[in-house]
Amino acid sequence: MKARRVYICSLCRATALRWQGQCPKCGEWNSLEARNENRQVKDTAPGLSNNPQNLVSIDTTRADFFSSGMPQLDEVLGGGLVPGGVLLLGGEPGIGKSTLLLQLLSLSAGGKGHSLYVSGEESLPQISSRARRLNLPQDNIDVLATNSLEDILAAVDSNLHYQLAIIDSVQTISGSDLDSIPGTPSQVRLVASRLIHKAKETGTCIFLVGHVTKEGQIAGPKLLEHMVDTVLYMEGDREHLFRILRVTKNRFGPASELVMFQMSSLGLEVIQDPSTFFLQARNPELSGTAVVMAVDGFKPFAVEVQALTTTSFLSIPRRTALGFDLNRLHLLLAVLEKKLQPSLTQFDIYTKIGGGLRLMDPGLDLGLVAAVMSSFHNRSLPERSVFWGEVDLNGQIRPVLGQDLRLRQAMRLGYKPVFCPESPDSDTGVSTVMELQKLLFSG
């Protein structure tokens, strides 16, 4: 047993950790009285046992999935949401986290039980206004605006038996067990552990929304990501309409999966076929553009890589890369200078990935090389050509992850010729950048 001193109002029974002249709840003066409160510390979380059990005898009925209302999201999560599971969603401010989760609440409820939306940042009228703006059904959604962990636990533990609860956000919630302000590492750990404990106890699936730092990582201790069952990140450029929901950790299914959304007046809509979404309004007759079959999260989709070489009037030519690592561009240009010997030292070179995407796929290398060479020679590439492959420091083109996946998708979309690392199934396998130059620009 642990004892602590609290102050209880003699009129409204509100509690406070420190004595103050006026009750913070009812406003009565000199009504707080000191009491010693005993708390029983639980050593075992619900569902855990101090005694070993045979794996075959364990009841797994609690692990049954239920639908989120979005089939594409169910697929990347491994089958749907899990009763008692805890998911952490991070993303930049204004990227659409609250909008997506409010849509999930509405879809998952579907007339079959209640869902709870807890906001520590917005008022109830603001939440209601967003739901009306998105034209969402609100009959089975309960809302709560509070920063108190105890209020949230009491709501989840009520007789309504919530199937899904959203906590927006975990950095704004604080428990009375600690004197620190919300968002501190100790408070984040306390709030997360208590909510995870309550989720396992009641079977309520809980979404925690997390703030991110300027580096894009979820704010607070890294322990938070270890504690939860699933970690998701929402990415995208607010200047563009698309969003990417990426699964980076998942105890109930595969990780490194993603779902693509498009922002509309009614919220976030799933992009049913993202394979050619980023090629809209593309003109294949222009030089300096190449189509790359990229893979991100085991999903192949075609993106446009653009390059522009222009005469430089600077002592040090400018190099710009948007959507991928600038150091990778420097490396590829050095390989071109060494192996193909074009005079690039007098040219500014600008490169980007169309649509505002940011990719780390090494398979972009071959498309970048082709786009730079196309702009340098001012000759367009074959209209339905597609590229992928990693270029090493010797100018060789190496296989990349998802070779068969990319090839099947390219064939399904009707791309030909295919420029990729040598493979028995490809019609135009290339082994070096020198061979690529002969195939594209020798005539």
Rosetta blueprint (number, residue, H / E / L):
1 M L
2 K E
3 A E
4 R E
5 R E
6 V E
7 Y E
8 I E
9 C E
10 S L
11 L L
12 C L
13 R L
14 A L
15 T E
16 A E
17 L L
18 R L
19 W L
20 Q L
21 G L
22 Q E
23 C L
24 P L
25 K L
26 C L
27 G L
28 E L
29 W E
30 N L
31 S L
32 L E
33 E E
34 A E
35 R E
36 N E
37 E E
38 N E
39 R E
40 Q L
41 V L
42 K L
43 D L
44 T L
45 A L
46 P L
47 G L
48 L L
49 S L
50 N L
51 N L
52 P L
53 Q L
54 N L
55 L H
56 V H
57 S H
58 I L
59 D L
60 T L
61 T H
62 R H
63 A H
64 D L
65 F L
66 F E
67 S L
68 S L
69 G L
70 M L
71 P H
72 Q H
73 L H
74 D H
75 E H
76 V H
77 L L
78 G L
79 G L
80 G L
81 L E
82 V L
83 P L
84 G L
85 G L
86 V E
87 L E
88 L E
89 L E
90 G E
91 G E
92 E L
93 P L
94 G L
95 I L
96 G L
97 K H
98 S H
99 T H
100 L H
101 L H
102 L H
103 Q H
104 L H
105 L H
106 S H
107 L H
108 S H
109 A H
110 G L
111 G L
112 K L
113 G L
114 H L
115 S E
116 L E
117 Y E
118 V E
119 S E
120 G L
121 E L
122 E L
123 S L
124 L H
125 P H
126 Q H
127 I H
128 S H
129 S H
130 R H
131 A H
132 R H
133 R H
134 L L
135 N L
136 L L
137 P L
138 Q L
139 D L
140 N L
141 I E
142 D E
143 V E
144 L E
145 A E
146 T L
147 N L
148 S E
149 L H
150 E H
151 D H
152 I H
153 L H
154 A H
155 A H
156 V H
157 D L
158 S L
159 N L
160 L L
161 H L
162 Y L
163 Q L
164 L E
165 A E
166 I E
167 I E
168 D E
169 S L
170 V H
171 Q H
172 T H
173 I L
174 S E
175 G L
176 S L
177 D L
178 L L
179 D L
180 S L
181 I L
182 P L
183 G L
184 T L
185 P H
186 S H
187 Q H
188 V H
189 R H
190 L H
191 V H
192 A H
193 S H
194 R H
195 L H
196 I H
197 H H
198 K H
199 A H
200 K H
201 E H
202 T H
203 G L
204 T L
205 C E
206 I E
207 F E
208 L E
209 V E
210 G E
211 H L
212 V E
213 T L
214 K L
215 E L
216 G L
217 Q L
218 I E
219 A L
220 G L
221 P L
222 K L
223 L H
224 L H
225 E H
226 H H
227 M H
228 V L
229 D L
230 T E
231 V E
232 L E
233 Y E
234 M E
235 E E
236 G L
237 D L
238 R L
239 E L
240 H L
241 L L
242 F E
243 R E
244 I E
245 L E
246 R E
247 V E
248 T E
249 K E
250 N E
251 R L
252 F L
253 G L
254 P L
255 A L
256 S L
257 E E
258 L E
259 V E
260 M E
261 F E
262 Q E
263 M E
264 S E
265 S L
266 L L
267 G E
268 L E
269 E E
270 V E
271 I L
272 Q L
273 D L
274 P H
275 S H
276 T H
277 F H
278 F H
279 L H
280 Q L
281 A L
282 R L
283 N L
284 P L
285 E L
286 L L
287 S L
288 G L
289 T E
290 A E
291 V E
292 V E
293 M E
294 A E
295 V E
296 D E
297 G L
298 F L
299 K E
300 P E
301 F E
302 A E
303 V E
304 E E
305 V E
306 Q E
307 A E
308 L E
309 T E
310 T E
311 T E
312 S L
313 F L
314 L L
315 S L
316 I L
317 P L
318 R L
319 R E
320 T E
321 A E
322 L E
323 G L
324 F L
325 D L
326 L H
327 N H
328 R H
329 L H
330 H H
331 L H
332 L H
333 L H
334 A H
335 V H
336 L H
337 E H
338 K H
339 K H
340 L L
341 Q L
342 P L
343 S L
344 L L
345 T L
346 Q L
347 F E
348 D E
349 I E
350 Y E
351 T E
352 K E
353 I E
354 G H
355 G H
356 G H
357 L L
358 R L
359 L L
360 M L
361 D L
362 P L
363 G L
364 L H
365 D H
366 L H
367 G H
368 L H
369 V H
370 A H
371 A H
372 V H
373 M H
374 S H
375 S H
376 F H
377 H H
378 N L
379 R L
380 S L
381 L L
382 P L
383 E L
384 R L
385 S L
386 V E
387 F E
388 W L
389 G L
390 E E
391 V E
392 D L
393 L L
394 N L
395 G L
396 Q E
397 I E
398 R E
399 P L
400 V L
401 L L
402 G L
403 Q H
404 D H
405 L H
406 R H
407 L H
408 R H
409 Q H
410 A H
411 M H
412 R H
413 L L
414 G L
415 Y L
416 K L
417 P L
418 V E
419 F E
420 C E
421 P E
422 E L
423 S L
424 P L
425 D L
426 S L
427 D L
428 T E
429 G E
430 V E
431 S L
432 T E
433 V H
434 M H
435 E H
436 L H
437 Q H
438 K H
439 L H
440 L H
441 F H
442 S L
443 G L
